[in-house]
Amino acid sequence: MQKAVNVYFYRMKVYLDNAATTPVAREVIDEMMPYLTEHFGNPSSIHGYGRKAKAAVEKARKTVAKYLNASTSEVFFTGCGTESSNMIIKGAVRDLGVQRIISSKTEHHCVLHSVEAVEQLGVQVHYVNLDKQGHVDYADLEGLLVASDAKTMVSLMHANNEIGTLMDLKRVGELCKKHGAYFHSDTVQTIGYMPFDVQDLYIHFLSGSAHKFHGPKGVGFVYINADANIKPLLDGGSQERNMRAGTENVHGIAGMGRALELAIEHMEENKQHILTLKHYMINALYKHIPEVAFNGDISDEGSNYKVLSVSMPPHPKAELLLFNLDIAGIAASGGSACTSGSEKGSHVLEAIHAPIDRKAIRFSFSKYTTQAEIDYVIENLKRILDVPVTA
Ligand SMILES: Cc1ncc(COP(=O)(O)O)c(C=O)c1O
């Protein structure tokens, strides 16, 4: 135990829960402050205060549109990723005549529960088969698409938030095109981390959320292809060209725009930095934690580089692992395939049939993560799990 003593006497604060939310970048706060202070106008007002606020909203819209290679008229600001997906799924059923939805059991609850809500209204719902890493079975998807002539929408997430497994947006889009289906992807975990080009994809709807890429909470966006005319979810004023009533979250939108600018500018270097740390952590875990495994795809091509879901071997201390990590100042998140104690089981781990006797710990990284932090986590895992120093 001697080796570990130095490390856990020195208590660090380590945030490795960046799939849950990310710290707001300093530059983003600087961008937002003027709209919380002197530029407090309402973007709908025609005087100077209003015009200043409106200009900030339109600047952010241009940033999002340029990033997606979309038209500014196809980008609408919302309150969060959850709202975006609700707007799309409920709007597609109500306004586009969608009678059938094909989705998956590993979607975020904002999609799963929206799909369940429209199912109550009589929409047919099918869940595509997944392999044990959570990849979509593309042959099964095509089978489901050809099985009916009913107007269909496919809603499949780009990267899973718990296990990181990536879906092939281009491939699913091509299947949707071939079989005349609408296509929505919850891209909340990948916006700001990967390039997007909606002209090169067959896609009708995307959803994004600022707090996942170092922007503020409570602001998101939706991309709605010009050919997919849905109506608003909220009734009220004519903001967002009648698509999203309610006075705009100007400081939030300005912050999201700046956060996206930074993400675009530093995308490749951030990716390389995070990938290096992810590889480092995978190797360290294999080396130091006997029988460790991973949930989902951990390859560079098949996963979201910021997420690593570790499958811990059965161990008497595994139940309290997250708690003990928290005591050591380490923030991560957890889950298991079944319901244990007060903790609700993870629907994602259940859907991929993760072993019920293993605990999942999700570590998710950011551009701010350091190798010293990973070392500290490994030392603490070894200490908590009583791994011999010689291991
Ligand atoms: C994949 C995915 N979709 C949607 C959401 C919801 O986003 P928001 O928190 O902005 O509502 C999250 C957030 O956890 C997510 O990870």
The ligand as an SDF file (V2000), in Angstrom:
LIG
                    3D

 16 16  0  0  0  0  0  0  0  0999 V2000
  -27.5870   11.7240  -25.7290 C   0  0  0  0  0  0  0  0  0  0  0  0
  -28.3000   12.7990  -24.9820 C   0  0  0  0  0  0  0  0  0  0  0  0
  -29.4410   13.2940  -25.4710 N   0  0  0  0  0  0  0  0  0  0  0  0
  -30.1120   14.2680  -24.8490 C   0  0  0  0  0  0  0  0  0  0  0  0
  -29.6650   14.7850  -23.6530 C   0  0  0  0  0  0  0  0  0  0  0  0
  -30.4610   15.8440  -22.9850 C   0  0  0  0  0  0  0  0  0  0  0  0
  -29.8730   17.0950  -23.1340 O   0  0  0  0  0  0  0  0  0  0  0  0
  -30.3110   18.2840  -22.1830 P   0  0  0  0  0  0  0  0  0  0  0  0
  -29.6400   18.0560  -20.8720 O   0  0  0  0  0  0  0  0  0  0  0  0
  -29.8130   19.5190  -22.8560 O   0  0  0  0  0  0  0  0  0  0  0  0
  -31.7850   18.2500  -22.0980 O   0  0  0  0  0  0  0  0  0  0  0  0
  -28.4830   14.2900  -23.0830 C   0  0  0  0  0  0  0  0  0  0  0  0
  -27.9960   14.8010  -21.7790 C   0  0  0  0  0  0  0  0  0  0  0  0
  -27.6370   14.0420  -20.9060 O   0  0  0  0  0  0  0  0  0  0  0  0
  -27.7750   13.2760  -23.7730 C   0  0  0  0  0  0  0  0  0  0  0  0
  -26.6350   12.7700  -23.2830 O   0  0  0  0  0  0  0  0  0  0  0  0
  1  2  1  0
  2  3  1  0
  2 15  2  0
  3  4  2  0
  4  5  1  0
  5  6  1  0
  5 12  2  0
  6  7  1  0
  7  8  1  0
  8  9  2  0
  8 10  1  0
  8 11  1  0
 12 13  1  0
 12 15  1  0
 13 14  2  0
 15 16  1  0
M  END
$$$$
